């Protein structure tokens, strides 16, 4: 594919941009459609079910749409929000907005009320082109969007027929008699606002210029080897702009598939002669374990391409072996239009996001110092190139892009000797355990390899001694599998600092429309469920002789599951117990061993207060043997404060 180079300064560079089709484009995104209609007017541009539009027909509809929108908005540079629905109306609307010299704001049609309000308010949309389903969500909260003037539907809806303030885009296009103005905006003007996913805070609006979009289309067409003979099969839940622009840049036919049944979708792909199948990892992973897969064929297929989140290696290998084509991932962000890396179709590297696209540079820097790390080292991924955004709406670009043009992605990754990028995790998701950097996705990868695990997520869980430990949620297909089984399976394969401290079995792992796990939300929900309410304590009869006159007793209940050497574990635990018994504030200690599972221990320690315990845990006599305990067992430390006690004290073991 590319002649990627790596300089001595640790920067990985894609091959020269001039080798792509970028020289054929004038920089404005609407020129993609003008050029395609001029070159191949009668070729099918978009096909969706029974609907098929040639490049010439799409060109005419976009021009009429531009006339409608210029009349509605009253001028250039107005923000028009457009639902990213997987339908030809998206293409008509997007190029109509561009030709009207307005700015499109692409909105996920699956958003609920609060999400829609935030998105539309963030971009300042005065006009919204919405699906009927979005209309029903917007209607009851429209009073919270005072800047929204025009609401246009993508398709006719019975519930909106009596609403005088609502129009349908197709009806407006059919009825227009005005002529669209000739676009005059600069290629460096903002063409589109893309909303970030919001996984690290409220979604922000990314400003992408015409040149950003056309250059990235050229980079992707070149990297995926698209030509006018290509048939792009789009099997995603919503319309992503990149698939539209690359289809037009290559003058290729673009097929939109909304079929929910995997087998039927593959049949449609085969029937239409699909050469490039674009989908999400979550859908491709399901296809890989679909019982009907052995009967499925796509005879014209050249490649399967995915992005948005990591795809399991097992699914990648299964689909590649079955279809006999490379199955590759790409990498990018809303801020990069979106692609910065594409999988190598000649030499696919399983687990890699590929190498930088033409004209793009990448480097890995230390998360603390910002220094470039050696090849193979982990750090934050930084990128720069002509597809990098102008900046976030309402924010100076210099706050997010440094003086040399580098953008910090917030992703943790590494590159190999040939420049392939391997993502490790999100910077906001990695955590430190005993000063070791831990990536939850590394642990997830091992957990998914357990034959009973269908899905999982791992995140950090606060720990008084180590700072944080790994906590997992898992979906299993075998009711006999216990959390301890999963922990033992994973912990046998990873160093101690990546051990799972606890696993919770759940019915499902919630995901976004693009298949991404909202790790932070799941972590916060788990912590909320586990939050301990501290209340005033009473006396503990078992320690009455040592607590007389005291009003509070802090109790630490620790559950430990041995995963390594039992003798080494018990020896270290004994050292800790003997040392702690000599420390100020110590009251008592009991150690229990499970009657059902001899590898499970529970210890209960009583202390005068949390401060006394904290001082004791800072001593060398505690911390040194603790490392041996953690090395050989998973530990869940939890502080409690005694509420009440009745009956005789249980004898100490």
C-alpha positions in Angstrom: 0.0 0.0 0.0 2.1 2.9 1.3 5.7 3.8 1.5 5.4 4.8 5.2 8.6 6.1 6.7 9.8 6.6 10.3 12.2 9.3 11.1 14.9 9.3 13.7 12.7 11.8 15.7 10.1 9.0 16.1 7.6 10.5 13.6 5.8 8.1 11.3 5.0 9.7 8.0 2.6 8.6 5.3 3.6 8.8 1.7 3.3 12.1 -0.2 -0.2 13.4 -0.7 0.5 14.1 -4.3 0.2 10.4 -5.1 -3.5 10.4 -4.2 -6.3 11.9 -6.3 -6.1 15.1 -4.4 -4.9 17.0 -7.5 -8.3 16.3 -9.2 -10.2 18.2 -6.5 -10.6 22.0 -6.2 -11.0 21.9 -2.5 -14.8 22.5 -2.1 -16.7 19.5 -1.0 -19.7 20.2 -3.3 -17.2 20.0 -6.2 -17.0 16.3 -5.6 -20.5 15.9 -6.9 -20.0 18.4 -9.7 -17.0 16.4 -10.9 -18.7 13.0 -10.6 -21.8 14.1 -12.5 -19.6 15.5 -15.2 -17.5 12.3 -15.6 -20.1 9.6 -15.2 -23.6 11.2 -15.3 -25.5 7.9 -15.9 -23.6 5.7 -13.3 -25.6 4.8 -10.2 -24.3 7.0 -7.4 -26.6 5.7 -4.6 -28.8 2.7 -4.2 -31.1 2.0 -1.3 -33.6 -0.7 -1.7 -35.7 0.1 -4.8 -34.4 3.7 -5.0 -31.4 4.4 -7.3 -30.0 7.8 -8.1 -27.4 8.4 -10.9 -24.7 11.0 -10.4 -26.6 13.4 -12.7 -29.9 12.9 -10.7 -28.2 13.4 -7.4 -26.5 16.5 -8.8 -29.8 18.0 -9.9 -31.6 17.2 -6.6 -28.7 18.8 -4.6 -28.9 22.0 -6.6 -32.7 22.3 -6.1 -32.2 21.5 -2.4 -29.6 24.4 -2.3 -32.2 26.7 -3.7 -34.8 25.6 -1.0 -32.3 26.0 1.9 -31.0 29.4 0.7 -34.7 30.6 0.7 -35.3 29.2 4.1 -32.2 30.4 5.8 -32.0 33.8 4.0 -28.3 33.8 3.3 -24.9 32.0 3.4 -23.1 30.8 6.4 -26.2 29.6 8.3 -26.1 26.4 10.3 -28.5 23.7 9.0 -28.6 20.5 11.2 -29.0 17.4 9.2 -30.0 13.9 10.4 -27.3 11.3 9.6 -29.9 8.8 8.4 -28.8 6.0 6.2 -30.9 7.2 3.2 -30.3 9.0 -0.1 -32.0 12.1 1.5 -28.8 12.6 3.5 -26.7 13.0 0.4 -29.2 15.4 -1.2 -29.4 17.4 2.0 -25.6 17.5 2.7 -24.7 18.7 -0.8 -27.7 21.1 -0.9 -26.4 22.7 2.3 -22.9 23.0 0.8 -24.1 24.5 -2.5 -26.2 27.0 -0.6 -22.9 28.2 1.0 -24.3 27.2 4.4 -22.8 25.0 7.1 -24.1 21.5 7.8 -24.2 20.2 11.4 -24.5 16.4 11.3 -26.7 15.0 14.0 -27.1 11.4 15.1 -30.8 10.5 14.4 -30.8 8.0 17.3 -30.3 10.7 20.0 -33.0 11.1 22.6 -34.6 14.4 23.7 -31.8 15.7 26.0 -29.1 14.7 23.4 -30.9 16.4 20.6 -31.3 19.6 22.7 -27.6 19.6 23.5 -26.6 19.0 19.9 -28.8 21.6 18.3 -28.0 24.2 20.9 -24.3 23.5 20.6 -24.2 24.1 16.9 -26.7 27.0 17.0 -28.9 25.5 14.2 -31.7 27.7 12.9 -32.9 25.0 10.5 -33.1 21.3 11.2 -33.7 18.5 8.6 -34.9 15.7 10.8 -36.4 12.2 10.5 -40.0 11.7 11.6 -38.8 9.9 14.7 -36.5 12.9 15.6 -39.5 15.3 15.0 -41.5 13.4 17.6 -38.7 13.9 20.1 -38.1 17.5 19.2 -41.7 18.6 19.2 -42.4 18.4 23.0 -39.1 20.2 23.8 -39.0 22.7 21.0 -39.7 25.5 23.5 -36.2 24.8 24.8 -34.6 25.6 21.4 -35.5 29.3 20.9 -33.0 29.6 18.0 -34.8 26.8 16.0 -36.8 28.5 13.3 -37.4 25.9 10.6 -38.1 22.2 11.1 -38.0 20.2 7.9 -38.7 16.5 7.7 -36.8 14.0 5.6 -40.0 12.1 4.8 -43.7 12.7 5.2 -45.1 11.9 8.7 -48.8 11.6 9.6 -48.2 13.1 13.1 -46.8 16.2 11.5 -49.5 16.8 8.8 -51.4 19.3 11.0 -48.3 21.1 12.2 -48.2 24.3 10.0 -44.6 25.0 11.0 -43.3 21.7 9.6 -42.4 21.0 5.9 -41.0 17.9 4.1 -37.7 18.3 2.2 -38.8 16.3 -0.9 -42.0 18.4 -1.2 -40.1 21.6 -0.9 -37.6 20.4 -3.6 -40.5 19.5 -5.9 -42.2 22.8 -5.5 -39.2 25.1 -5.8 -39.0 27.5 -8.7 -36.0 29.5 -7.6 -32.4 29.0 -8.8 -29.6 28.0 -6.5 -26.9 30.6 -6.2 -23.4 29.7 -7.4 -21.3 28.7 -4.4 -18.6 31.3 -3.8 -17.2 30.3 -0.4 -13.5 29.5 0.0 -12.2 25.9 0.2 -10.9 26.9 3.6 -14.3 28.0 4.8 -16.1 25.8 7.4 -18.3 23.3 5.5 -19.5 21.0 8.3 -19.8 20.8 12.1 -19.3 17.3 13.4 -20.2 16.5 17.0 -17.8 14.5 19.0 -19.0 11.4 20.8 -19.0 13.1 24.2 -17.4 10.1 25.9 -15.1 12.4 27.8 -17.6 15.1 28.6 -20.3 17.0 26.7 -20.1 16.7 22.9 -18.2 19.5 21.2 -18.7 20.8 17.7 -15.7 20.2 15.4 -15.3 22.7 12.5 -14.3 20.9 9.3 -13.4 22.9 6.2 -14.2 22.0 2.6 -10.5 21.2 2.1 -10.4 19.0 5.2 -13.2 16.9 3.7 -12.0 16.6 0.1 -8.4 15.9 1.1 -9.5 13.1 3.5 -11.8 11.7 0.8 -8.7 11.5 -1.6 -6.6 10.0 1.1 -9.2 7.2 1.8 -9.9 6.5 -1.9 -6.2 6.0 -2.4 -5.8 3.9 0.7 -8.8 1.6 0.0 -8.0 1.5 -3.7 -11.4 2.6 -4.8 -12.2 3.1 -8.5 -15.2 3.8 -10.6 -15.8 0.0 -10.8 -16.0 -0.3 -7.0 -19.2 -0.9 -5.2 -19.2 0.3 -1.6 -21.6 -1.6 0.6 -22.6 0.6 3.6 -23.8 -1.6 6.5 -24.0 0.9 9.4 -26.8 2.1 11.5 -26.3 5.7 10.5 -24.8 7.6 7.6 -21.1 8.6 8.1 -20.1 11.4 5.9 -16.8 9.8 4.9 -18.6 7.0 3.0 -20.5 9.5 1.0 -17.5 11.6 0.1 -15.2 8.7 -0.8 -17.9 7.2 -3.1 -18.2 10.5 -5.0 -14.5 11.1 -5.1 -14.0 7.6 -6.7 -17.2 7.9 -8.8 -18.1 4.5 -7.3 -21.6 3.1 -6.7 -22.6 3.3 -3.0 -25.2 0.8 -1.7 -27.0 1.6 1.6 -28.2 -1.4 3.5 -30.7 -1.1 6.4 -31.5 -4.9 6.6 -31.4 -6.0 10.2 -30.8 -9.7 9.4 -27.1 -10.5 8.9 -27.7 -13.3 6.4 -30.0 -11.1 4.3 -27.5 -8.3 4.4 -24.8 -10.5 3.1 -27.1 -11.8 0.4 -27.8 -8.2 -0.7 -24.1 -7.5 -0.8 -23.5 -10.5 -3.0 -26.4 -9.6 -5.3 -25.2 -6.0 -5.8 -21.6 -7.0 -6.5 -20.1 -5.4 -3.4 -16.4 -4.9 -3.5 -15.9 -3.1 -0.2 -18.0 -3.9 2.8 -18.0 -1.1 5.5 -19.5 -1.9 8.9 -18.9 -1.7 12.6 -16.9 -4.1 14.7 -19.9 -5.0 16.8 -21.8 -6.1 13.7 -18.9 -7.9 12.1 -18.2 -9.7 15.4 -21.8 -11.0 15.4 -21.4 -12.0 11.8 -18.3 -14.0 12.7 -20.3 -16.2 15.1 -23.4 -16.3 13.0 -24.4 -20.1 12.6 -25.3 -19.4 8.9 -21.9 -17.9 8.0 -20.7 -21.1 6.3 -23.4 -20.7 3.7 -22.7 -17.0 3.0 -20.8 -15.7 0.0 -19.9 -12.4 -1.4 -18.2 -13.4 -4.7 -17.1 -9.9 -5.7 -15.7 -8.8 -2.4 -12.2 -7.3 -2.2 -12.1 -6.1 1.5 -14.0 -5.8 4.7 -13.4 -2.5 6.5 -14.3 -1.3 10.0 -13.5 1.4 12.5 -14.9 3.2 15.5 -13.8 0.7 18.1 -11.6 -2.3 18.4 -12.6 -5.6 16.7 -11.7 -8.9 18.4 -8.8 -10.7 16.6 -10.9 -13.9 16.5 -13.6 -12.2 14.5 -11.1 -10.6 12.2 -9.4 -14.0 11.5 -12.8 -15.8 11.1 -14.2 -13.4 8.5 -10.9 -13.1 6.6 -10.6 -16.9 6.4 -14.2 -17.3 5.3 -14.4 -14.6 2.7 -10.8 -14.9 1.6 -10.2 -11.1 1.7 -8.3 -8.7 4.1 -10.4 -7.6 7.1 -8.8 -4.3 8.3 -9.5 -1.5 10.7 -8.9 2.2 10.3 -8.4 4.9 12.9 -9.5 8.5 13.0 -11.6 11.0 14.9 -14.2 13.6 14.2 -11.4 16.2 14.5 -9.5 14.6 11.6 -12.4 14.4 9.0 -12.1 11.4 10.1 -9.3 9.1 8.9 -5.6 9.3 9.9 -4.7 5.6 9.5 -6.0 2.8 7.3 -5.3 -0.9 7.4 -2.9 -2.2 4.8 -4.8 -4.3 2.2 -1.6 -5.9 1.0 -0.2 -6.9 4.3 -3.0 -6.7 6.9 -1.8 -6.7 10.5 -4.4 -8.2 12.8 -5.1 -5.9 15.7 -3.5 -2.9 14.0 -5.3 0.3 12.8 -2.8 0.5 9.9 -0.3 3.1 8.9 -0.8 6.9 8.4 -2.7 7.9 5.3 -0.9 10.0 2.6 0.3 13.4 3.8 -0.3 12.5 7.5 2.1 12.2 10.4 1.9 10.3 13.7 4.0 10.1 16.8 3.7 8.5 20.3 4.5 10.7 23.3 5.0 10.0 27.0 1.7 10.9 28.8 3.6 12.7 31.6 6.5 14.4 29.9 5.3 14.8 26.3 8.6 13.4 25.0 8.5 11.1 21.9 8.8 7.5 23.1 10.9 4.8 21.3 9.4 2.5 18.8 7.1 0.0 20.5 6.7 2.1 23.6 3.2 3.1 24.8 2.1 6.7 25.0 -0.5 9.2 23.7 -1.1 9.2 20.0 -0.6 12.6 18.3 -1.3 13.3 14.6 -1.0 16.2 12.2 -2.1 16.6 8.5 -4.2 18.5 6.1 -7.4 16.8 7.3 -7.0 18.2 10.8 -10.0 20.4 11.9 -10.0 24.2 12.0 -10.8 23.9 15.7 -13.8 23.5 18.0 -16.7 25.9 17.6 -16.3 28.8 20.0 -12.7 27.9 21.0 -9.3 29.0 19.8 -7.5 26.4 17.7 -4.3 27.0 19.6 -5.9 25.5 22.7 -6.1 22.1 21.1 -3.4 22.1 18.3 0.1 23.1 19.2 2.3 25.6 17.3 3.8 22.8 15.2 0.3 21.5 14.1 0.2 18.4 16.4 -3.2 17.3 17.8 -3.3 15.1 20.9 -5.9 12.4 20.3 -6.4 11.3 23.9 -5.8 7.7 22.8 -3.0 5.5 24.1 -1.1 3.4 21.5 2.1 2.2 20.1 3.7 1.8 16.7 5.8 -1.0 15.4 9.0 -0.9 13.2 6.9 -0.6 10.0 4.8 2.2 11.3 1.6 0.2 12.1 -0.5 1.8 14.9 -1.8 -0.4 17.6 -4.3 1.3 20.0 -4.1 0.4 23.7 -6.9 2.5 25.3 -8.2 5.9 25.8 -6.1 8.2 28.0 -9.0 8.9 30.2 -9.6 5.2 30.7 -6.1 4.0 31.6 -5.2 4.1 35.2 -2.2 3.4 37.5 -2.1 0.5 39.9 1.0 0.7 42.2 2.5 3.1 39.6 2.0 0.6 36.8 0.0 2.0 33.8 -3.0 -0.3 33.2 -5.1 -0.3 30.0 -8.5 -1.9 30.5 -8.7 -3.0 26.9 -5.7 -5.3 27.5 -7.6 -7.1 30.3 -10.8 -7.1 28.2 -8.9 -8.8 25.4 -8.0 -11.7 27.7 -11.4 -11.9 29.3 -13.1 -12.2 25.8 -10.9 -15.2 25.1 -12.7 -17.2 27.8 -15.0 -19.5 25.9 -18.0 -18.6 28.0 -17.7 -14.8 27.6 -19.9 -13.1 25.1 -19.1 -9.5 26.0 -17.3 -7.6 28.7 -16.0 -4.2 29.9 -13.2 -3.4 32.4 -12.6 -0.2 34.3 -10.7 1.1 37.3 -12.1 0.7 40.8 -10.7 2.9 43.6 -8.4 1.1 46.0 -7.0 2.5 49.2 -3.7 0.7 48.8 -3.0 0.5 45.1 -4.8 3.6 44.0 -7.0 1.6 41.7 -7.6 -2.0 40.6 -9.4 -3.6 37.6 -13.1 -4.3 37.9 -15.0 -6.2 35.2 -18.5 -6.6 33.9 -19.1 -9.8 31.9 -21.9 -11.4 29.9 -21.6 -15.2 29.8 -23.4 -17.9 27.9 -22.8 -20.6 30.6 -24.7 -20.3 33.9 -22.3 -22.5 35.6 -19.4 -20.1 35.1 -18.6 -18.1 38.3 -16.8 -14.7 38.6 -13.9 -16.5 40.3 -13.5 -18.7 37.2 -13.2 -15.7 35.0 -10.8 -13.9 37.3 -8.6 -17.0 37.6 -8.6 -17.4 33.8 -7.5 -13.8 33.2 -5.1 -13.4 36.1 -3.1 -16.5 35.1 -2.3 -14.7 31.8 -1.4 -11.2 33.0 1.0 -9.6 35.4 -0.3 -8.9 38.9 -1.0 -5.2 38.3 -3.4 -6.1 35.4 -5.2 -8.7 37.5 -9.0 -8.4 37.9 -9.9 -7.7 41.5 -13.6 -8.4 40.9 -15.9 -9.6 38.1 -19.7 -9.0 38.1 -21.9 -11.0 35.8 -24.5 -8.8 33.9 -27.2 -9.4 31.3 -25.7 -7.0 28.8 -23.1 -4.3 28.1 -24.8 -1.0 26.9 -23.2 0.5 23.8 -23.6 3.6 21.7 -25.0 3.6 18.2 -21.5 3.2 16.8 -20.8 0.2 19.1 -18.6 2.1 21.6 -18.8 1.3 25.3 -19.3 4.3 27.6 -16.7 3.0 30.1 -16.9 6.1 32.3 -20.6 5.9 32.7 -20.6 2.2 33.6 -17.8 2.8 36.1 -19.8 5.7 37.7 -22.9 3.6 37.8 -21.0 0.7 39.5 -19.5 3.0 42.1 -22.9 4.5 42.8 -24.3 1.0 43.5 -21.4 0.1 45.7 -21.2 3.4 47.6 -21.0 2.9 51.3 -23.1 5.2 53.5 -21.0 6.1 56.6 -23.2 6.3 59.7 -22.4 6.9 63.3 -21.1 3.7 64.9 -22.0 1.9 68.1 -19.8 -0.3 70.2 -18.4 -3.6 69.1 -18.9 -6.1 72.0 -16.0 -8.3 70.7 -13.5 -5.5 71.5 -15.3 -3.8 74.4 -12.2 -4.0 76.7 -10.2 -2.0 74.2 -13.0 0.4 73.0 -14.6 1.5 76.2 -15.4 5.2 75.9 -14.8 5.4 72.2 -17.7 6.5 70.0 -16.5 5.1 66.6 -14.9 2.0 65.3 -13.7 1.6 61.7 -14.0 -1.9 60.2 -12.1 -3.0 57.2 -13.5 -6.2 55.5 -11.1 -7.6 52.9 -12.1 -10.4 50.5 -9.1 -12.2 48.9 -9.1 -14.9 46.2 -5.8 -16.7 45.9 -4.6 -16.9 42.3 -0.9 -17.8 42.9 1.2 -19.5 45.5 -0.9 -20.2 48.5 2.0 -20.6 51.0 3.6 -17.3 49.8 0.3 -15.6 50.1 -0.4 -16.8 53.7 3.2 -16.1 54.8 2.9 -12.4 53.5 -0.6 -12.1 55.1 0.8 -13.3 58.5 3.6 -10.7 58.3 1.0 -8.0 57.7 -1.2 -9.1 60.5 1.6 -9.3 63.0 3.0 -5.9 62.0 -0.4 -4.1 62.1 -1.2 -5.5 65.5 1.6 -3.4 66.9 0.5 -0.2 65.3 -1.4 2.6 67.3 -5.2 2.5 66.8 -5.3 -1.3 66.1 -8.2 -3.1 67.8 -8.6 -6.6 66.5 -8.2 -8.9 63.5 -10.0 -12.0 62.3 -9.2 -14.2 59.3 -11.8 -16.6 57.7 -11.4 -19.1 55.0 -14.4 -20.1 52.8 -15.9 -23.5 53.5 -16.9 -23.8 49.9 -13.8 -22.4 48.1 -10.5 -22.8 50.0 -8.9 -20.1 47.8 -11.3 -17.4 49.2 -10.3 -15.6 52.4 -12.0 -12.9 54.3 -10.3 -10.8 57.0 -12.0 -8.3 59.3 -9.9 -5.7 61.0 -11.1 -3.2 63.6 -9.3 0.2 64.0 -9.9 3.2 66.2 -10.4 5.4 63.2 -9.5 5.7 59.5 -6.6 8.0 60.2 -4.9 5.4 62.4 -5.4 2.7 59.7 -4.1 5.1 57.0 -0.9 5.8 59.0 -0.3 2.1 59.5 -0.7 1.3 55.8 2.0 3.9 55.1 4.7 1.9 56.9 7.3 -0.2 55.2 6.3 -3.2 57.4 2.9 -3.1 55.7 3.7 -2.2 52.1 6.5 -4.7 51.5 4.6 -7.9 52.3 1.5 -6.3 50.6 3.2 -6.7 47.2 3.4 -10.4 47.8 -0.2 -10.6 48.7 -1.3 -8.7 45.6 1.0 -10.8 43.5 -0.7 -14.0 44.6 -4.3 -12.9 45.1 -7.0 -10.5 44.0 -8.1 -8.3 46.8 -11.2 -6.2 47.4 -10.6 -3.7 50.2 -13.6 -2.0 51.6 -13.9 0.3 54.7 -17.0 0.1 56.9 -18.1 1.8 60.1 -19.9 -0.3 62.7 -23.6 0.5 62.9 -24.7 -2.0 65.6 -24.0 -5.5 67.0 -26.1 -8.0 68.8 -25.4 -11.3 70.6 -22.1 -12.9 71.5 -18.9 -12.2 69.7 -17.8 -14.8 67.2 -14.6 -16.5 68.3 -11.5 -15.5 66.4 -10.1 -18.0 63.9 
